[in-house]
Amino acid sequence: MKQRSLLVIGSLLECPAGLALIVMPGYAISFLLGVAPRQEEIVVGRVAGVALVALGVACWRARLDAGGPALVGTLSAITLYNAGAGLILAGAVTAGKTGGLVLLSAAVVHLGLALTFAYSIFRSSSKSGKT
């Protein structure tokens, strides 16, 4: 898959998730984790929502870059985000403390995206001779 397409997918996934955390954090957190959040968790959820929207906007804008630093930096950032989020969510599922099918699905999607983005970066760097 082309890097531009991957960035569009990243943007189309992260922006709505971020907006849900900003606008209705209690619902979004309950849906993902299967538990009602406390007030301080709602605040953290909203901050995370802003970060997701920012990442989505960066993906959307970087899709226009023709292989320059904006593209490489954004691909690296979203790869790191998806790997970290996937591992954290998978850890929560395996610990059995929270979640269920929705959380497990989110973990799998994040890890799959991380692998896809990482492969894209690796393929691009090996084609250009940069390792």
N, C-alpha and C positions, 0 to 999 in steps of 0.2 A: 504494500500500500504506500502511496506517495506521502511524503511528509506533510504536504499542504493539506491533504485529506485527513491525516491524523490530527493535525492542529484544529481543523474544523470540528472533528468529532470531540476533541477535548473541550473546545469552547462550548459546544452544544450540550455537553454533559455537565460541565462545571458551573456554567452561569445559572441554569435553572435550579441546580442543587443549592448553590449559594443564595439565590433569591428566596428559596423556600426557607433556608435557615435564618435569613434576615426578617422576612415578613411573618412567618409562622413557625418560629423555632421550636416551640413546644410540640407541635404536631410532627415536624420533621424529625426531631430527636426521638420521639416516641415511636414513630414509624420505623426508624432505622434500628433502634436499640431494644424496642419492646418494653420500655419502662418510661414512666412520666419523669421528666427532668425537674430538678429543683431550680429556684430562681437564678442562682449563680451559674448553673449549667446553661440556662437560657442565654445569659449574657455572653458566655464563652461561645455558644452556638452561633450567636449573631456575629461575633468577631470572626469566627471561622467562615461564616457565610460571606462576609466582605472579602476575605482572602480568596475564597473560591471564585467569586465574581471577578476579582482582579486577575487571577490566573486565567480564567476564561477569556477575558478581554485581551490579555497578553497573547494567548493562543490565536485569537481571531486576528489581531494586528500582525503577528509574526508570520502568518500564512502568506503574506504578500512579499516577504523578504526572500530574495533569490540566493539563499545559501550563506548569508552574512551572519554577523554576530547575534542579531536579534533572533534569527531562526535557531541557531545552535544553542543559545542561552535558554530560549523558551522550551525547546525540546528537552534539554537537560533538566530544567526545573520541573516540567510536568512528569518526566520520567521518575525523578526523585520523589515527587509528591505521590504519584500513584504507587510506587514501591512501598514507601513508608505507610501510606494509608492502608494499603492492602495487607501489609504485615500486622499493623496494629489491629485492624478489624478481624483478621484471621486469628490473632492471639486472643481477642475477646471471645470469639466463638469457641475456640478450643478450651479456654479456661472455664467455659460454661457459666460465666457470671451474668451474661446478658445476651440478648439477640435471639436469633432463630434463622429462618430461611432468608429473610430480607438482608440481615447482616452478613450471612454467609455469601449470598449472591453479590452484595456490594464488595466483599473481600475478593471474590473471584474475578469480578469485573476490573477492579483496580489492579490486581496482580497481572491479569491478562493485558491490560493497557500498558502497564509498566514494561512487560516483556516485548510488546509490539513496538513501543517507542524506543526501547533500548536497541532492539534489532535494527530499527530504522536508522538510528544514529551510527551503529556499528557498520551497517552496509554502506552508508554514505561516506564514512571516514575511510573505509577500505577502498572504495571506488576512487576517492581523491588522493589516495596514497598517504593519508594522515592516519597514524595509529596511536 
